[in-house]
Amino acid sequence: MTEPIELEVVCPACGASVGANRLDCGACGVELRPAPRLPSQGSFTDSKWFIIASMVFAALFLGFPLLWRSAAFSRGEKVFWTLAVTVETVVVFAVFGWAMWWCWQVYQTTM
C-alpha cells in the first residue's frame, strides 16, 4: 500500500515551512493564497463531445488516435464510435467521388 504524499508549503514572505492546509503563515502572519488553477492538459481529450464532433465534422478516421487515447470513453463506446465514423468516412468519400465523377461528365459534355 502506498503512503500519502505530504507537500511542503513554504511562506513566500519569510520562507518558513507552513502546513498544507493553513491559510496564513504561523511565523510572520502573511496571508497565503492558493495558486490559480490552470486548465488541465487533457481538457479537450476528456470531452466526449469534442472528440465525437472532431471526428464526425472534421477529422473523420484521423480522429481515431484521439478517441482511443481518451479515458472519457468506455471500450464499448470506442468500438461503437470507431465503426460509426468508419461508415461515415466511407460515405463521405463515396459521395465526394460521385460528385467529382458527375462534374467530370458535365465538363466532358460541355466541351
C-alpha positions in Angstrom: 0.0 0.0 0.0 1.3 3.4 -0.9 1.7 6.2 1.7 0.1 9.6 1.1 2.4 12.2 -0.2 2.9 15.3 2.0 3.5 18.6 0.3 5.7 21.1 2.0 4.4 24.7 1.7 6.9 27.5 2.1 5.8 31.0 3.0 6.7 33.3 0.1 7.4 36.2 2.6 9.7 34.6 5.2 10.5 31.2 3.9 9.1 29.3 6.9 7.5 25.9 6.4 3.7 26.1 6.6 1.2 23.4 7.0 -0.5 22.5 3.7 -4.0 23.3 5.0 -3.1 26.7 6.6 -4.3 30.0 5.1 -1.7 32.1 6.8 1.9 31.8 7.8 2.4 30.9 11.5 5.8 32.6 11.6 5.1 36.0 10.0 1.3 36.0 9.7 1.2 36.7 5.9 -2.0 35.5 4.2 -1.4 32.6 1.9 -3.5 32.4 -1.3 -4.0 29.2 -3.2 -2.2 29.1 -6.6 -4.5 29.7 -9.5 -5.7 26.6 -11.2 -4.6 26.1 -14.7 -6.8 24.2 -17.2 -5.9 20.5 -17.2 -3.6 19.4 -20.0 -6.1 16.9 -21.5 -9.2 19.1 -21.3 -10.1 18.5 -24.9 -9.3 14.9 -24.8 -11.5 14.5 -21.8 -14.5 15.9 -23.6 -16.6 13.2 -25.3 -18.5 15.7 -27.5 -15.3 17.5 -28.7 -13.8 14.2 -29.8 -17.0 13.0 -31.5 -17.6 16.3 -33.2 -14.0 16.5 -34.4 -14.3 13.0 -36.0 -17.7 13.5 -37.5 -17.3 17.0 -38.8 -13.6 17.4 -39.4 -11.0 14.7 -39.0 -13.0 11.6 -39.9 -10.9 8.5 -39.3 -7.9 10.7 -38.4 -9.5 11.2 -35.0 -9.2 7.6 -34.0 -6.0 8.1 -32.0 -7.7 10.9 -30.1 -10.7 8.6 -29.4 -8.6 5.6 -28.3 -6.3 7.6 -26.1 -9.2 9.2 -24.3 -10.1 8.0 -20.8 -13.6 9.5 -21.2 -14.9 6.6 -23.3 -15.5 3.0 -22.3 -14.2 0.2 -24.6 -17.7 -0.4 -26.0 -18.1 3.3 -26.8 -14.8 3.4 -28.5 -15.7 0.4 -30.7 -19.1 1.9 -31.5 -17.6 5.3 -32.5 -14.9 3.6 -34.5 -17.5 1.7 -36.5 -19.8 4.7 -36.9 -17.0 7.0 -38.0 -15.6 4.4 -40.4 -19.0 4.1 -42.1 -19.3 7.9 -42.2 -15.9 8.2 -43.7 -16.7 5.7 -46.5 -20.0 7.5 -47.2 -18.2 10.9 -47.3 -15.5 9.6 -49.7 -18.2 7.8 -51.9 -20.3 11.0 -52.2 -17.2 13.1 -53.0 -16.1 10.5 -55.6 -19.6 10.5 -57.2 -19.7 14.4 -57.2 -16.3 14.5 -58.9 -17.4 11.9 -61.5 -20.6 13.9 -62.1 -18.6 17.1 -62.5 -16.3 15.4 -65.0 -19.2 14.1 -67.0 -20.8 17.6 -67.2 -17.4 19.1 -68.1 -17.0 16.5 -70.9 -20.4 17.2 -72.4 -19.9 21.0 -72.4 -16.5 20.8 -74.3 
